[in-house]
């Protein structure tokens, strides 16, 4: 009689970063001013800039009055960083040549949990979408001039609640920016920013959408919510969203989802302290990373495939899984 097949052993982190002093709510990989070698990792709580070579924090940035930082994003042109904090400010940092100064900021009108999103234009211009003054609104600004592009308000008969997560993007075939927004009522909407109208809206979840990501090459996206379901949806040439499939999880609560830059893997951050890895095309479960002892709030991939996960246990785990070929 053949011996029963044992499941593969759970992988261990490649290493762990400690010393954040607070829960980790945001992660972002950054190539630094040299653009070579190991990437740097940015994390918030307070903003720490980590060397993955020495595995130590190089510096700590505090532009938010020691308030929690919930979103980090570097701009593709220049060495500038955006940070969003619970102090209701969006800060722009200059990181060139070792500097770490706040050079500008925007006041946020919403006290919710919605993270902002950016879309790069012709240098030095870029666009930012952030929660607006009305509880169900999204504000679009052109930066660095802070010129208001528009305010996106749901249709009169729609009651989606607060926006919970946002992603600006632009198709290669069109100059018109689009915004994907996940809402409190469990719906995902596609906005035409230029026309200030909803192109399509689908109900993916029965609970608030906590995170989404979109693969513009495959015209396919994924969203997670407070329930125990991942939803995969597609966007057709008529700009219509359609739910393709759902994947039920063991436990409820997805705080973040991210697709690896090579579009091979999907990672989710779970309220159950676990990170889950899926094959992005087939949604086949590949691994459950059971390391953290509190909610995993955020996950991020580096261009080389390295994965970082940040948790309420004040630790950042770094994983090397299914390396890019």
C-alpha positions as CSV (number, residue, x, y, z in Angstrom):
1,X,0.0,0.0,0.0
2,X,1.4,3.4,-1.0
3,X,2.3,5.8,1.8
4,X,-0.1,8.8,1.9
5,X,1.2,11.9,0.1
6,X,2.3,14.6,2.5
7,X,1.6,18.2,1.8
8,X,4.6,20.3,0.9
9,X,6.2,22.0,4.0
10,X,5.2,25.6,4.6
11,X,8.0,27.9,3.4
12,X,9.8,30.3,5.8
13,X,10.4,33.9,5.1
14,X,13.8,34.7,3.6
15,X,14.2,37.2,6.4
16,X,12.1,39.5,8.7
17,X,12.4,43.2,9.3
18,X,11.8,44.3,12.9
19,X,11.7,47.7,14.7
20,X,8.8,49.5,13.0
21,X,7.4,50.4,16.5
22,X,3.9,50.3,15.2
23,X,1.6,48.2,12.9
24,X,2.6,48.1,9.3
25,X,-0.2,49.4,7.1
26,X,1.7,50.2,3.8
27,X,4.6,48.8,1.8
28,X,6.2,49.9,-1.4
29,X,9.4,48.8,-3.2
30,X,11.7,51.6,-4.5
31,X,14.8,51.4,-6.6
32,X,16.4,54.4,-4.9
33,X,18.6,57.1,-6.4
34,X,21.1,54.7,-7.9
35,X,18.5,52.5,-9.6
36,X,20.8,49.5,-9.2
37,X,21.2,46.5,-6.9
38,X,18.7,45.6,-4.2
39,X,15.6,47.7,-4.1
40,X,14.8,49.7,-1.0
41,X,11.6,48.9,0.8
42,X,9.3,51.7,2.2
43,X,7.0,50.9,5.0
44,X,4.4,52.8,7.1
45,X,3.3,53.2,10.3
46,X,5.9,55.8,10.5
47,X,7.7,55.8,7.2
48,X,10.8,53.6,7.3
49,X,13.2,53.2,4.4
50,X,14.8,49.8,4.6
51,X,17.9,48.4,3.0
52,X,17.2,44.8,2.0
53,X,21.0,44.3,1.8
54,X,21.8,45.1,5.4
55,X,18.2,44.4,6.5
56,X,18.1,47.5,8.6
57,X,16.2,50.8,8.4
58,X,18.3,53.5,6.7
59,X,16.1,56.4,7.9
60,X,12.7,57.2,9.3
61,X,10.4,59.9,7.9
62,X,7.7,61.6,9.9
63,X,5.7,64.1,8.0
64,X,2.4,63.1,9.5
65,X,2.8,64.1,13.2
66,X,3.5,60.5,14.2
67,X,0.1,59.4,12.8
68,X,-0.2,56.1,10.9
69,X,0.7,56.1,7.2
70,X,-1.7,54.0,5.2
71,X,-0.4,54.4,1.6
72,X,3.0,54.9,0.0
73,X,3.9,55.4,-3.7
74,X,6.9,56.7,-5.6
75,X,6.5,58.7,-8.8
76,X,8.0,57.2,-11.9
77,X,9.9,60.4,-12.9
78,X,12.3,61.8,-10.4
79,X,12.8,60.6,-6.8
80,X,9.6,61.7,-5.2
81,X,7.5,59.8,-2.7
82,X,3.8,60.2,-1.8
83,X,2.6,59.3,1.7
84,X,-1.0,59.3,3.0
85,X,-1.6,59.5,6.7
86,X,-4.4,59.4,9.3
87,X,-3.6,63.1,9.9
88,X,-5.6,63.7,6.7
89,X,-2.6,64.8,4.7
90,X,-1.1,63.6,1.5
91,X,2.6,64.5,1.6
92,X,5.1,64.8,-1.3
93,X,8.7,64.0,-0.4
94,X,11.9,64.7,-2.2
95,X,14.2,61.7,-1.8
96,X,16.9,62.7,-4.3
97,X,20.6,62.6,-3.1
98,X,19.7,61.5,0.4
99,X,17.2,64.2,1.0
100,X,14.0,63.4,3.0
101,X,12.0,66.6,3.1
102,X,8.3,67.2,2.6
103,X,8.1,69.6,-0.4
104,X,4.3,69.9,-0.7
105,X,1.1,68.5,0.8
106,X,-2.6,68.2,0.1
107,X,-5.3,68.2,2.7
108,X,-7.7,65.2,2.6
109,X,-11.3,65.7,3.3
110,X,-12.2,62.2,4.3
111,X,-11.4,60.3,7.5
112,X,-12.1,56.9,5.9
113,X,-9.6,54.1,5.1
114,X,-9.5,54.6,1.4
115,X,-6.0,54.8,-0.1
116,X,-5.2,57.2,-2.9
117,X,-3.9,56.3,-6.3
118,X,-1.7,58.0,-9.0
119,X,-1.4,58.0,-12.7
120,X,1.8,59.4,-14.3
121,X,1.5,61.9,-17.2
122,X,4.1,63.8,-19.2
123,X,6.8,64.9,-16.7
124,X,6.4,66.6,-14.4
125,X,2.6,66.2,-14.4
126,X,0.7,63.5,-12.7
127,X,-2.8,62.8,-11.6
128,X,-4.0,61.7,-8.1
129,X,-7.4,60.3,-7.1
130,X,-8.3,60.4,-3.4
131,X,-11.4,60.3,-1.2
132,X,-13.5,63.4,-1.6
133,X,-15.4,65.8,0.7
134,X,-18.7,63.9,0.3
135,X,-18.7,60.5,1.9
136,X,-19.3,58.8,-1.5
137,X,-17.1,61.1,-3.6
138,X,-13.7,60.8,-5.2
139,X,-11.6,63.9,-5.9
140,X,-9.2,64.0,-8.9
141,X,-6.4,66.5,-8.9
142,X,-3.7,67.3,-11.4
143,X,-0.3,67.6,-9.8
144,X,1.9,69.3,-8.9
145,X,-0.4,72.3,-9.6
146,X,-3.1,70.9,-7.4
147,X,-5.7,71.8,-10.1
148,X,-9.0,70.1,-9.6
149,X,-9.8,67.9,-12.6
150,X,-13.2,66.7,-11.3
151,X,-15.2,65.3,-8.5
152,X,-16.7,61.9,-9.2
153,X,-20.2,61.5,-7.6
154,X,-22.3,58.3,-7.9
155,X,-25.5,58.4,-10.0
156,X,-28.5,59.9,-8.2
157,X,-30.1,56.4,-7.8
158,X,-26.9,54.6,-6.7
159,X,-26.1,54.3,-3.0
160,X,-22.7,52.6,-3.0
161,X,-21.5,54.2,0.2
162,X,-17.9,55.2,0.8
163,X,-15.1,54.5,-1.7
164,X,-12.8,51.9,0.0
165,X,-10.1,51.4,-2.6
166,X,-9.1,53.1,-5.9
167,X,-6.9,52.5,-8.9
168,X,-6.3,54.9,-11.8
169,X,-5.1,53.5,-15.1
170,X,-5.0,54.3,-18.8
171,X,-5.3,51.8,-21.7
172,X,-2.5,51.9,-24.3
173,X,-5.2,52.4,-26.9
174,X,-6.8,55.4,-25.3
175,X,-5.6,58.7,-23.8
176,X,-8.6,58.8,-21.5
177,X,-7.9,58.0,-17.8
178,X,-10.1,55.5,-16.1
179,X,-10.7,54.9,-12.4
180,X,-11.6,51.6,-10.8
181,X,-13.3,52.1,-7.4
182,X,-14.4,49.5,-4.8
183,X,-17.2,50.7,-2.5
184,X,-18.7,50.1,0.9
185,X,-21.7,48.2,-0.6
186,X,-19.5,45.5,-2.2
187,X,-19.6,47.0,-5.7
188,X,-16.8,47.8,-8.1
189,X,-17.3,50.7,-10.6
190,X,-15.4,51.8,-13.6
191,X,-15.3,55.6,-14.1
192,X,-14.5,57.6,-17.2
193,X,-12.6,60.4,-15.6
194,X,-12.9,62.8,-18.6
195,X,-16.7,62.3,-18.9
196,X,-17.2,62.1,-15.1
197,X,-19.5,59.1,-15.5
198,X,-19.7,55.5,-14.5
199,X,-19.1,53.2,-17.5
200,X,-20.0,50.0,-15.6
201,X,-20.7,48.8,-12.1
202,X,-20.9,45.3,-10.8
203,X,-21.7,43.8,-7.3
204,X,-18.8,41.5,-6.4
205,X,-19.2,41.2,-2.7
206,X,-21.8,41.4,0.1
207,X,-19.3,43.3,2.3
208,X,-17.1,46.4,1.7
209,X,-14.4,46.0,-0.9
210,X,-11.1,46.3,1.0
211,X,-8.6,46.0,-1.9
212,X,-8.5,45.6,-5.6
213,X,-5.9,45.3,-8.4
214,X,-6.2,45.3,-12.1
215,X,-4.2,43.6,-14.9
216,X,-4.5,46.0,-17.8
217,X,-2.8,43.6,-20.3
218,X,-5.4,40.9,-19.6
219,X,-8.2,43.4,-18.9
220,X,-8.9,41.4,-15.7
221,X,-9.0,42.4,-12.1
222,X,-9.4,41.0,-8.6
223,X,-11.0,42.3,-5.4
224,X,-11.2,41.2,-1.8
225,X,-13.6,42.2,0.9
226,X,-14.5,41.7,4.6
227,X,-16.2,38.4,3.6
228,X,-14.3,35.2,2.7
229,X,-14.5,35.5,-1.1
230,X,-12.1,36.7,-3.8
231,X,-13.8,38.0,-6.9
232,X,-12.2,37.9,-10.4
233,X,-13.8,40.2,-13.0
234,X,-13.1,41.2,-16.6
235,X,-13.4,44.4,-18.7
236,X,-14.6,44.0,-22.3
237,X,-14.1,46.4,-25.2
238,X,-17.4,48.1,-24.5
239,X,-16.0,49.1,-21.1
240,X,-18.4,46.7,-19.3
241,X,-17.3,44.9,-16.2
242,X,-18.3,41.2,-15.7
243,X,-17.7,38.8,-12.8
244,X,-15.7,35.8,-14.1
245,X,-15.4,33.7,-11.0
246,X,-15.2,33.8,-7.3
247,X,-12.9,31.9,-5.0
248,X,-14.0,31.0,-1.4
249,X,-11.4,31.4,1.3
250,X,-11.1,29.5,4.6
251,X,-11.5,32.7,6.7
252,X,-13.2,36.1,6.2
253,X,-11.3,39.4,5.7
254,X,-8.9,40.4,2.9
255,X,-7.1,43.7,3.7
256,X,-5.1,43.9,0.4
257,X,-4.5,42.2,-2.9
258,X,-1.7,42.6,-5.4
259,X,-0.7,41.1,-8.7
260,X,3.0,40.4,-9.3
261,X,4.5,42.7,-12.0
262,X,5.0,39.7,-14.4
263,X,1.3,38.9,-14.0
264,X,2.0,35.3,-12.9
265,X,1.1,35.4,-9.2
266,X,-1.5,37.0,-6.9
267,X,-0.9,37.7,-3.2
268,X,-3.6,38.5,-0.6
269,X,-3.2,39.9,2.9
270,X,-5.6,38.3,5.4
271,X,-7.3,39.3,8.6
272,X,-6.5,35.7,9.7
273,X,-2.8,36.6,9.9
274,X,-2.0,34.7,6.6
275,X,-0.7,35.6,3.2
276,X,-2.2,33.5,0.3
277,X,-0.5,33.0,-3.0
278,X,-2.5,32.1,-6.2
279,X,-1.6,31.5,-9.8
280,X,-3.1,34.6,-11.4
281,X,-4.3,33.1,-14.6
282,X,-6.0,30.0,-13.1
283,X,-6.5,31.1,-9.5
284,X,-5.0,27.8,-8.4
285,X,-4.0,28.2,-4.7
286,X,-0.2,27.7,-4.5
287,X,0.8,28.6,-0.9
288,X,-0.5,29.8,2.5
289,X,2.2,31.8,4.3
290,X,1.5,31.4,8.0
291,X,4.1,33.5,9.8
292,X,2.5,36.6,11.3
293,X,0.6,36.7,14.7
294,X,-1.8,39.6,13.8
295,X,-3.7,40.9,10.8
296,X,-1.7,41.2,7.6
297,X,-2.5,44.7,6.4
298,X,-0.5,44.9,3.2
299,X,1.4,43.0,0.6
300,X,3.8,44.2,-2.2
301,X,5.9,42.7,-4.9
302,X,9.2,44.0,-6.1
303,X,10.0,44.0,-9.8
304,X,12.3,40.9,-9.3
305,X,9.4,39.0,-7.7
306,X,10.4,39.4,-4.0
307,X,7.3,39.6,-1.8
308,X,6.9,41.7,1.4
309,X,4.0,41.4,3.9
310,X,3.3,43.9,6.7
311,X,1.3,43.1,9.8
312,X,-0.2,44.4,13.0
313,X,2.5,42.4,14.8
314,X,4.9,45.2,13.8
315,X,7.0,42.9,11.6
316,X,7.6,42.8,7.8
317,X,8.2,39.4,6.3
318,X,10.2,39.1,3.1
319,X,9.6,36.0,0.9
320,X,11.3,34.6,-2.2
321,X,8.7,32.4,-3.9
322,X,8.3,31.0,-7.5
323,X,11.0,33.2,-8.8
324,X,10.6,34.9,-12.2
325,X,12.1,33.1,-15.1
